[in-house]
Amino acid sequence: MDTRGCALLLCRICRRLRTAVAIPASSKSANWKGYQWKDIDKTGNKRVRTNKSQGDMMVDLHYLNIRGASNKLARVHSKELVNKFHPTFFILFETHIPFERMKSFWNSLGYQGVGIVEANGHNGGIWILCSNSNISVRVLDVVDQCISFEITMGNNSSYCSAVYANQHIHRHKELWGDLTKIANMIHRPWIVLGDFNDVLLQSEVRGGQFRLARAEQFAETLEDCGLFDMGAIGRRFTWYRKVKGGVQVAKKLDRAVFNQDQ
């Protein structure tokens, strides 16, 4: 892969932290192909790195299923992550409360809300937070399962969609339609990341049922959008739960996908 003109791409994923990020220095020469998630320490953090050439722009993005943004432990954990990694973007899922109630906390850490989907009680919620005033963020589309936005620094720009799919499977058809709509609007590098609450392959499920029809709909959506799985090195699954009888179900619900050069 020719990485000249590509930005440094960082991905870190923890048990409750998942992330991906990128901005090519040139939309004409940028190519996402070849990036992979990779374990970098015992905590489950993951990082993706590619060669960095002069003039590249680096953006570091984290996403976290916070399970209640006002929770004391969540606030402590968030502050630790900010102090350790200083991410450009911090995306929170399952926020439980209105953003205004936590606005001052995030402002004190240097972050501004640039895209918000409020939770419906304990369901959903997506907050896009940015710490770099030199980066321009333009929100393209907001629905309850996804926020899509353009990231620009100088003459360089790319697109990101943060996905937190609804737990009700019948709602996924709406998400697939929204991603297809965004794909038709975008003509530059685009990365889509988050919790899709669905799997693509039977090997991405352990201890539970694999539903072929759902996987085919997911795969067809990615194909229609021109999106390719980034691949992963490290843990095979991203979601775990014990069910009746003590059986542990594990699935790969989180992933990052990207488009080809435009």
N, C-alpha and C positions, 0 to 999 in steps of 0.2 A: 504494500500500500504506500502510495506517495503521501506523506504527511506534511509536506510543505504547504503552508497556508492553513493548517489545521490548528485549532487551539488545544491547550492542555485540557484534558477531560478528566474530571475527578468524580468517582462514585464511592460513597461510603454507605454501608448498610449494616445496621445493628439489629438486634432482636426487635427493637421498636423504632429503629431508624433505618430508613431506606432512602437511597439517593441516586441521582444521576444528573449530569450537567454538561453543557458545552456551548461554545460559540466559535465558529470558524472565523479566521481572519479574512478569508475571502470566500464569498458565497459561490464563486465560480469554480474554485479549486477544492473546496471542502469535501471531505468524504468521511462518513461515519463508520464505514466498514472496517472491521478489525478491532473495535473497542470491545472490552470485556470487563465484567465485574470480577474482582479478585480479592481474596482475603488478604489483609495486611497485618492483622493482629488477632490475639486470642478472644477479643471481645466480639468478634463478628463483623468488625468494620471492614468495608471493602473499598477498593480504590481502582480507578481506571486511569491509566496514564498513556499518553502517546508523545511522540517527539514534539518539541516546542521550538519553533523557529522565531527569528526576530520579527516583531510586530504582531505576534499572536496575542489574543485576548483570553484571559483565563476567567472562568466563572465556576464557582464551587457551590453546589446546590445540595441541600439536605431535605429529606422529607421524613416526617415522624407521625406515626399514629399515636397521638398524645393522650387519647381517652380521657378528655377533660382538661381544657387549657388552664383552668384556674386551680387545678389540683396542686398542692404544695410540692409533692414529689416531681410532678411534671415540670413545674417552674424551675426547681433546682436542677433537674436533668437538662432542661433546655439551656439554662445559663451555663452549665458545664460544657455542653456541646459548642455553644457559641464561643466561649473562652478558649476551647481547645482547637476548634477547626476554623473559626471565623468565616462561616459560609456566606457567600454573596446573597444567596436565596435560602430561605427557610420555609418549607411548606408543611403545614400542620393539617392533619385529618382527625375526625371525631372530636371536634372542639367543644361541643356540649353547650357553650355559652356564646352570647353576642361578642363580636370583636371589640366593641367599645369598652367592655369591662376589662380587657387585657391590653388595650392600646398603650397606656402609659408604661406598663411593664416592658413591652417590646420596644417602645420608643427609648426607654432607658438603656436598652441593649444596642441601640443604634439601628433599629429596624422600623420600616414604614410599611403599612399594609397597602399593597398594590393590586390585589384581587381577592375578593371575599365572597364565599358562599356560606351563609350562616347555617348552622345545624338545625335540624328539626327535632328538638329534644335531645336525645342521646344518639340520634341517627344522623350520619353524614357530617358535613361541615368541612370546608376547605379554605385555608388562609394562605395566601401567597405573600410572603414578607421579603423585603429587599433592604440591604444595608449599604448599597453603593449608589451615591447620588450622581455619579458619572455615567451610570447605565440608565437608558431610557426604556421603560416598560409600557407597552401598549396592549391592553387586554382586547383580544379578538372576539372571544365568545365565553359566556358564563352560563352553565347549567348546573343543576344540583350535583351531578356526578363528575364534572370536569370543568377546569378553567384552562383556556388556551390563551397564550400571550406571546408577543414578540419582544425579544431582547435585543437592544441596539446600543452599541458603543461606537461613536464616530460614524464611519460608513459601513461598519460590519454589523450584521444582524442574523439571527436565527430564531427558531420558534420552539416553544415548549408547551406541552399539554400535560397538566397534572390530573391524574385520574384516581378517583375513589369510587369504585362501582357500588351500586346499591346492593344490599344483601338479598333483595327480592329479584329472582332471576328474570322475571318477566320485564323488569325495567332495563335490562341490558340491551334490548333491541333499540331503545331510545339512545343509549350511549353509543352503540355502533353507528347509528344514523348520524349522530352529532360529529363523531370522528371523521366519517366519510365527508360530511359537509366541510369541515375544516381542511381536509386534504385537498379539496377542490379550490380552496382559497390560497393555499401555500405553494410558493414556487422557490423556496430556499430550504436549507437544512432544517429538519424538524425532528425533535425527539419527544416521544410520548412515554411517560413513566408513571408508576404508581401501583395501586392495588386494583387489578382488573376483576377480582373475585371470580375468576374462571381460569381454566387450564387449557392448554393446546394439545397435550399428548398424554397417553395413558401412563407413561413413565413419570409424569408430574403429580401423580396421586399415589399415596400409600395408605392402605387401611380403609379406604373409602371407595365410593362408586365413581367410575369414569363415565361421563355421559357424552357419547360420540356426537350427537346432534348439536349440543351446545358448543363443543370444541370446534365443529365444522363451521358454525356461525361466526365464532371468534376468528378462526383462520381466514374465512372469506372476507371478513372486515379488514383484517390486516393486509390481505392481498389487494382488495379494492383501494385501500389507502396508500399502497406502495410502501408498506412498513415491514421491516425485517427485524427479527429478534436479535438483540445485541449479544446474546450468549452470556454465560456466567462461569466463573471459577469459584469454587467454595461450596457452601452448603447447597444441597440439592433442593430443599424445600424452604418456603418463607412463612408458612402458617402451620401451626400445630394445635391440636385439640384432642383431649381425651373424651371418648364417648362411652355409652353404656357397655359395661363389661370390662372397663379399663383399657379398651383398645385405643391406641393413639392414631388419629388420622393426621396425615401430613400432606400438604399441597403446595405447589408453586403458584401462588396467586399474584405475586409481585414480579414485575419485569420492566425492562426498558426496551423500546423498539424505536427504530429510526428509518428515515427515508434515504434513498440514494441521492447522489449528486443531482442538483437541478441546473 
